[in-house]
Amino acid sequence: MSATEFSAGSGSGAGDHRPRPVVAVVLVAAGSGQRLGYGMPKARVPLGGEPILMHALRGVVASGVAQQVCVALPAGDGSLRQMCDDFKDELVDGGPLLTVVEGGGTRAESVRSALSALEEGTQAVLVHDAARALTPESVFLRVVDSLAAGALAVIPVVPVVDTVKTVEATRDDDARIAPEIVVGTAPREKLRAVQTPQGFDLDTLLKAHREVAGFSEAQAAAVTDDAMLVERLGIPVHAVRGASQSLKITTPLDLIIAEGLLEGPLGARWVEG
């Protein structure tokens, strides 16, 4: 492992010997899935013969971190709601409480809807994208262990391998050459691609979402993860190691890659890197 990878948090760390908090997982599954081209919500799109949502649910439950799983679904989607009801039958061995809520028009609205349905006694929340359906159980454990060690906010990350440029729109005569012009190069060794589940102390996340309640529509739409909201409060957001197979299924190419991971000889959740 390189020094860069280690700096993002390599293992379960100090939280190993501390009691874990009472955790609820908010599973955000209200996306439209338009870019996948299936004409249905992303959570219903088939992956390896089953809907994406089912892979995500099984991954959360298999991690063993959750006392409750609260799923935010597209408003009025009876099919996905029935899918969740059927999944409860798989939890007869004492799995987590499964709760379903209707998501909103933005990610932040969907998360707030789920937060309002959490059970009393919840101490920490993991917010996870159903679109990252193949996230390994070990990533959930690293996030929870960091919370147990004292973090108020923690996110899984992976090093950025591409060179990243900052650009601006070209003006006047330069627009005939190309639509954008490079104005800088970001230091790659300090860049991380952010994944989910993102973990938070419950009170911290509730406070962050109260702040966003007054956002304009444009501001709310620009919120792409919950860590952004916590950062606005000036609260440190810690980072642990994510996993390369925790890809977010957004485009047809992502779906092809996810299918390939499922068909691999070891199975997606056993191959990290």
Secondary structure, DSSP 8 states (H G I E B T S, - for coil): --HHHHHT--SSGGGGGS----EEEEEE-----GGGTSSS-GGGSEETTEEHHHHHHHHHHHHT--SEEEEEE-TT-HHHHHHHHHHGGGGTTT--EEEEEE--SSHHHHHHHHHTT--TT--EEEEEETT-TT--HHHHHHHHHHHHTT-SEEEEEEE--S--EEEEE--GGGGGT-SEEEEEE--GGG-EEE-S-EEEEHHHHHHHHHHHTT--HHHHHT---HHHHHHHTT---EEEE--TT-----SHHHHHHHHHHHHSSS-GGG---
